[in-house]
Structure formats: structure tokens, C-alpha cells
Amino acid sequence: MVLELIIVGLGITLEPFPLVAFVLLLSAERGVRNGLAFILAWLACLVVVIAAVVLLTGGHPPSHKAASSTAAVVVKLVVGIGLIGYGEHKRRKVKVPHERKTPKWQTHLDQVNPWSAAGIAVLLQPWGLVAAAAAAVVQANLSDSATWFALFAFCILATSSQLAMEIYKAFAPSAAELRLERLRRWIVDHQEQTIVVLSLLIGFWLVGHSISQLA
């Protein structure tokens, strides 16, 4: 479970679309406040999903032959196949030259309030990866203190990129403004390649790991 949460957590925190949106939020008026609202909503989504899974399992992992355990593995398998398909679609799209347009929703991020920022966090949450994490949490054993630490670490890891930018902007606003804009431009220029790499790597890993568990 721990390795699965680490891999999925890295995938969540490195997703390009939420990162671009978060940088734009921080760069706008009341950026630190809106960024905090985004982070709290982002974390709340993860906590709610984990709590729901733990409530369903009672904090005790089912046996490997149980229907719930098999269902969790199937979920990871389906997510993995979906990521591979999406990554392959993006890979083919990268090869075809096309004009990159700024999405309309990005042009209005300088007008949002904390509630809107929280809503954006919920909408941009990579729910496929969150579903894979939820499937891994099925094996959580809450009688073990190490499990509590693993779940906490996953939530922090999956939010680490936003947390780092929020802290940087709060304590060094002038320097952060320039460097975050450079980061945004780099992500925009390489977001499709990043999506391809993340989707294929995590997808193949989930598929391989799931098949081994089913076998």
C-alpha cells in the first residue's frame, strides 16, 4: 500500500493543469488567501475519500480473496488502462503541430474569491488518480501506527507542490512572483509531454501491479 500511495501521490502533485491554475491564483490579487483556500479544498477531497474508504473497511484490510479486495484491484487496473489510453492519445497529439490556446477558465482566475478557488481545486483534482489511491487504502490497517503515518504522508505528498509555492509566495512574494511565472511558462510549454510521461508511467505500473495481484 505504501509504495502505491507514494507513486500515486507524486502523480497527483505533479499534474500540470492544477499546477498552472494554482500559479495563476497565487499571481492574482489576494493570491495567498485564494491559494490557501485551494489547498484546503484539495486536502479535504483527499481526506474525505480516505475516510470514506476506511469507514467501509472498518480500518481492517479484507482478505485477498474477498470481493472488496478484488474490486479494489480491478479499480486500479481500470485506472491504469485509462491512463495508458489517455497518455497514448496525448503522445500522438504532441506529434501533430497545433496552435496552443489559453483555456478560457484560466483567463478569469484573477477574479476569483476563496470560495471559487476552493471549487477550482475540487474540479481540477485528478479524480482518476484519487480513485487509484482510494483502492490502495482498502488495505489500510488502522491498528498499525505506521498506517496512520502513511495516510498522512500521502495527503501531504499529494499537496506538496501547492504547499511549497504557497509558502514561498507568503514569505518571499517579490522573488516568488518572477520564479512562479517562469515555472508557469515552463509547465505550459511542456504540459503535454509531462502528461504523456506521467500517464504512461503510472498507468503501466498500475496495470502491472494489478495483474500481479489478481494472479
C-alpha positions in Angstrom: 0.0 0.0 0.0 2.8 2.5 0.9 4.5 2.2 -2.5 1.2 2.6 -4.3 0.4 5.8 -2.3 3.8 7.2 -3.0 3.6 6.7 -6.7 0.0 8.0 -6.9 0.7 10.9 -4.6 3.6 12.0 -6.8 1.3 11.8 -9.9 -1.3 13.9 -8.2 1.1 16.7 -7.1 2.8 16.9 -10.5 -0.4 17.1 -12.6 0.2 20.1 -14.9 -3.3 21.5 -15.1 -3.8 22.1 -11.3 -0.2 23.5 -11.1 -0.9 26.1 -13.8 -4.2 27.1 -12.2 -2.5 27.4 -8.8 0.3 29.5 -10.1 -2.2 31.8 -11.7 -4.2 32.0 -8.5 -1.1 33.0 -6.5 -0.2 35.6 -9.0 -3.6 37.3 -8.9 -4.9 39.7 -6.3 -5.3 38.1 -2.8 -3.3 35.2 -4.2 -2.1 33.9 -0.9 -5.6 33.8 0.5 -7.0 32.1 -2.6 -4.1 29.7 -2.6 -4.8 28.7 0.9 -8.5 28.1 0.1 -7.4 25.9 -2.9 -5.0 23.9 -0.7 -7.6 23.3 2.0 -10.2 22.1 -0.6 -7.6 19.9 -2.3 -6.7 18.3 1.0 -10.3 18.0 2.0 -11.0 16.0 -1.1 -8.2 13.5 -0.3 -9.2 13.3 3.4 -12.9 12.7 2.6 -12.1 9.9 0.1 -9.7 8.2 2.5 -12.2 8.5 5.4 -15.0 7.0 3.3 -12.8 4.0 2.3 -11.7 3.5 5.9 -15.3 3.6 7.1 -16.3 1.0 4.6 -13.5 -1.4 5.6 -13.7 -0.6 9.3 -9.9 0.1 9.3 -9.2 -3.6 8.7 -7.9 -4.8 5.3 -10.0 -7.6 3.7 -8.5 -10.9 2.8 -7.0 -11.2 -0.7 -9.9 -13.5 -1.8 -12.6 -11.1 -0.5 -14.8 -9.4 -3.1 -13.9 -5.9 -1.8 -10.2 -6.7 -2.2 -10.7 -7.9 -5.7 -12.9 -4.9 -6.6 -10.1 -2.6 -5.3 -7.6 -4.2 -7.6 -9.9 -4.0 -10.6 -10.4 -0.3 -9.9 -6.6 0.2 -10.1 -6.5 -1.9 -13.2 -9.2 0.2 -14.9 -7.5 3.4 -13.9 -4.2 2.2 -15.2 -5.7 1.2 -18.5 -7.4 4.6 -18.7 -4.1 6.4 -18.0 -2.3 4.4 -20.7 -5.1 5.2 -23.2 -5.0 8.9 -22.3 -1.2 9.0 -22.4 -1.1 7.4 -25.8 -3.8 9.8 -27.1 -1.7 12.8 -25.9 1.5 11.3 -27.3 0.0 11.2 -30.7 -1.3 14.7 -30.3 2.1 16.0 -29.4 3.5 14.8 -32.8 0.9 16.9 -34.6 1.8 20.6 -34.7 -1.1 22.7 -33.4 -1.7 26.2 -32.0 -1.8 26.2 -28.3 -4.7 28.3 -26.9 -5.1 29.5 -23.4 -8.3 27.9 -21.9 -11.0 30.4 -21.2 -11.2 29.4 -17.5 -7.6 30.4 -17.0 -8.2 34.0 -18.1 -10.7 34.5 -15.2 -8.6 33.2 -12.4 -7.6 36.7 -11.3 -11.2 37.5 -10.4 -11.9 34.6 -8.1 -12.6 34.6 -4.4 -11.6 32.0 -1.8 -14.8 30.0 -2.4 -14.2 30.0 -6.1 -10.6 28.9 -5.5 -11.9 26.0 -3.4 -14.3 25.0 -6.1 -11.5 25.1 -8.7 -9.4 22.7 -6.5 -12.3 20.2 -6.4 -12.8 20.4 -10.2 -9.1 20.1 -11.1 -8.5 17.3 -8.6 -7.2 14.3 -10.8 -10.0 12.0 -9.7 -8.7 9.0 -11.6 -5.5 9.0 -9.5 -7.5 9.7 -6.4 -9.6 6.6 -7.2 -6.4 4.6 -7.5 -5.3 5.9 -4.1 -8.7 5.0 -2.6 -8.3 1.5 -3.9 -4.9 1.2 -2.3 -6.3 2.5 1.0 -8.6 -0.5 1.1 -5.6 -2.4 2.5 -5.1 0.1 5.3 -4.8 -1.4 8.8 -5.6 1.4 11.3 -4.4 -0.7 14.2 -0.9 -0.1 13.0 0.5 3.4 13.7 2.6 3.2 10.6 -0.6 3.1 8.5 -1.7 6.4 10.0 1.6 8.0 9.1 1.4 6.6 5.6 -2.0 8.1 5.0 -0.9 11.4 6.4 2.2 11.4 4.3 0.2 10.6 1.2 -2.0 13.7 1.8 1.0 15.9 2.3 2.8 14.5 -0.7 -0.2 14.9 -3.0 -0.4 18.5 -2.0 3.4 19.2 -1.7 3.8 21.3 -4.9 1.0 23.7 -3.9 2.2 23.9 -0.3 5.7 24.7 -1.4 4.5 27.5 -3.8 2.1 28.9 -1.1 4.8 29.1 1.5 7.3 30.7 -1.0 4.8 33.3 -2.1 3.8 34.1 1.5 7.4 34.7 2.8 9.1 35.9 -0.4 6.4 37.5 -2.6 8.6 39.5 -4.9 11.0 36.7 -5.7 8.2 34.2 -5.9 6.3 36.3 -8.5 9.1 36.1 -11.0 10.0 32.5 -10.5 6.4 31.2 -10.4 5.8 32.9 -13.7 8.8 31.2 -15.2 7.5 27.9 -13.8 4.1 28.5 -15.3 5.5 29.2 -18.7 7.7 26.1 -18.5 4.7 23.9 -17.5 2.5 25.4 -20.3 5.3 24.7 -22.8 5.8 21.1 -21.6 2.5 20.2 -20.2 1.5 17.7 -22.9 4.9 15.9 -22.7 4.6 15.8 -18.9 1.1 14.4 -19.1 2.3 11.7 -21.5 5.2 10.7 -19.3 3.1 10.7 -16.0 0.1 8.9 -17.6 2.2 6.1 -19.2 4.5 5.5 -16.3 1.8 5.4 -13.6 -0.6 3.6 -16.0 1.8 0.8 -16.8 2.8 0.5 -13.2 -0.8 0.2 -12.0 -1.7 -2.3 -14.7 1.3 -4.5 -14.0 0.9 -4.3 -10.2 -2.9 -5.0 -10.5 -2.4 -8.0 -12.8 0.2 -9.5 -10.4 -2.2 -9.1 -7.5 -5.1 -10.7 -9.5 -2.8 -13.6 -10.5 
